[in-house]
Amino acid sequence: MGEAIDCTAQWWIQPPRQLKAVYHMNLGGKNATRIEVITKDAGWLSMNGKVRSLTADQLAEIYEGMEAEKAVNLLALKGPGYQITPLDESLVANRPAVGIKVARAGHRDVLLYFDRDRGYLVKMQMRTKGMGGGEVEQETLYADYHDYDGIRNANKVTTTRDGQLFLEAQTTEFKAVENMPDSVFARPEATAGKRTSAATRTP
């Protein structure tokens, strides 16, 4: 609605299509908890304990975003089905960057830019659906890289849509695990009218 919302969040992500996000927000002076759970064939949204299933269109858009994240993680690009072409050199955060276009049949193109001297991923660009339903140009900048047990993570992420700020996020804790049980991605329980405790902080 055009107003910034401060929140803390915990994310659990297990490729290719399992995701859980828990947001703790303050809306107009009232605390609110939003939970999103995605599996390979279903998804749910819980807002203050009231649960509803996501529609097929909503799931399709989330899956498309997860496909883009696979490209961001780079390892998937070694597999079949990906076409990679170079892009012209550009500036990202006032530093020279080199880029590639990642194309895959049935999915939107993803543009990735890397710091020319340091090698870090610094920008991802793609088309996505905006809040109004139409497509918008989304750009995500990555900065403040840290190593966590040998895994490099961008602790600062900034996303704009059609040039307007959409999201600013700062990672405070990161943990990589071999795999997570399916129970993590179970359908949220309806808890309307009851006080719920905060989720364990395990991104």
N, C-alpha and C positions, 0 to 999 in steps of 0.2 A: 504493500500500500504506500510505497514511497518513503517509508521510515526505516532507519537502521534498527536492527535487533541484535543485542549482545547475547551470546550464549556460549555454553561449554558443550562439548560433544565427545562421544566415544564412538569409534568406528571399528567394526570387525569386517575384514574383506578376505574372501577366499575365492580365487578364480576357479572356474570361469564365470559363474553366475550365483554367487552367494555373498550377500552383503547385509549388514545390520548397522543402523545408525541410531543413536540415542541423543537427543538434543534437550538440554535444560535451558529454558528461556524465561525472560521476564517480559510479559506483555501487559502494558498498561498498569504496572505495579503488582500484577499477579503472576505467580510462578506457574509455568506450564512445561509439560514433558511431551515430546513428540518422538515416536519410535517408528522407524521404517525397517521392514524386513523383506529381503528379496531372495528367492530361490530360483532354481533353473526353470520352474514352470508356474510360479505363483508369487504374489507379493501382498503385503498388508501395511496399513498405516494406522497407528494408534495415537490419538491425541487426547491427553489427559484420561487415558484408560478406555476410551471409546474406540473400538476397532472396526475397520472396514477393509474390504479387499480392494486392491488396485485393479483398474480396468486393463484390458488388453492393450489399449493405446498407451496408457501410462507405463506399463511394463516394457513395451517395445522401446519407448524412449529411454528408459533407464538402462535397458540392455545395450542400447546404442552407445550410451555414455560409458558403460563398462567395457565395450569394445574399444573405445578410444583410449581408455586407461591401459588396456593391454598393449597398445602401441606405445604409450608413454613409458611403460616398463621395459620396452625394447626387446626382451627375450623372445616374445611371440613373433617378432619380425624375421626370425630365422626359419620359421615354418613355411609351408607351402601356402599359396593363395595371396601373398602380399606382393604388391608392386611398389618399388621404391624409386623415386626420381629426385635428382638434386634441385634445389631452389637457389635463386640468386642470394648472394650475401646481403645481410641487412644489419641494422643496429637494434639491439634489445637492451634496454636499461643503459643506453649510451655506450654499449660495448659491441664490437663486431661479432656477428653470429652467422653461422652457416646452417642451412636448413635442408630438410627432405620432405617430400610429399609421400604419404603412405596411403595407398589405395587398396581396397579389397572389395571384391564383388559383393553387392548387396548391402554395403555399408557406406557411410559418408567418408569423404577424404579427411585425413588428419595431417596437419602441417606441424612439423617439429623443428625447433631451432635450438642450436647448441652454441655455447660460448666458444668462439673460435680458438682461444688460447687455452682455456681450462677444460674444455670438453663437456662441461655440465649441460644438462637440458635446462634451458632458460625460458622457453615459451612453447605452448601448444595452442593451435588455432583450429577451429572447426565450426560448422554450422550446427545449430541445435534449436529446439523449440523453446520459445520464450514463454513467459507467464501468460501472455495473451493467446497462445496457440500457434502464432506464426513463427517462421524461422528467423533466427537472429545470428549474428556473427559473434562467436564466443572466443575470447582470448584468455589464457591462463599463464601467469608468470610464476616462475619457480626461483626461490632464492634461499639464502641462509642454510646451506647444506651442512649436515652433520652425519657422522658415521655411527651406526648402532650395530656393534658386533660384526663389523665388516659390511654392513648394508648402508648405502648412502641414501639419505632422505632429505628432501627439501622441506625445511621446517617452516618456511613462509610461502604461502600461496595466495595469489591475488587474481581474481577472475572478473572480467568485464564482459558485458553483453551490449553490442552495438555502441561501444565506447563508454557505457555507463557502469559504474561500480556495482557489482553483484555480490561478491563475497571476498572477505579478507579472513584468512585463517592462520593461526600460529600453533604449531605442534608443540606440546609440552611433554609428551611421552610417546615412545614408539617401541613396539616389540614385534619381532618376527618369530613365527612358530612354524613347525613343519606342517601341521594341519589342525583344524578345529572340528569338534564333534558337530554333527548335524543339529543337535539340540540347541546350539547357539542361535540357529536360524529358524527356530520353531515359531509358529504363529503367536503373536503377542496375546496374552490373556487380557480379557476385559476386566478393568478394575475401576470403573466409574464410581465415584463416591468414596473411594478408599485412598488412603495415603500410600504411595509407593516409595521404596527406597531407591537411591541412585544405583545405576549399574556399575559393575566392576570396571575399572579403568584399564581396558586392554585393547588398544587400537589394533 
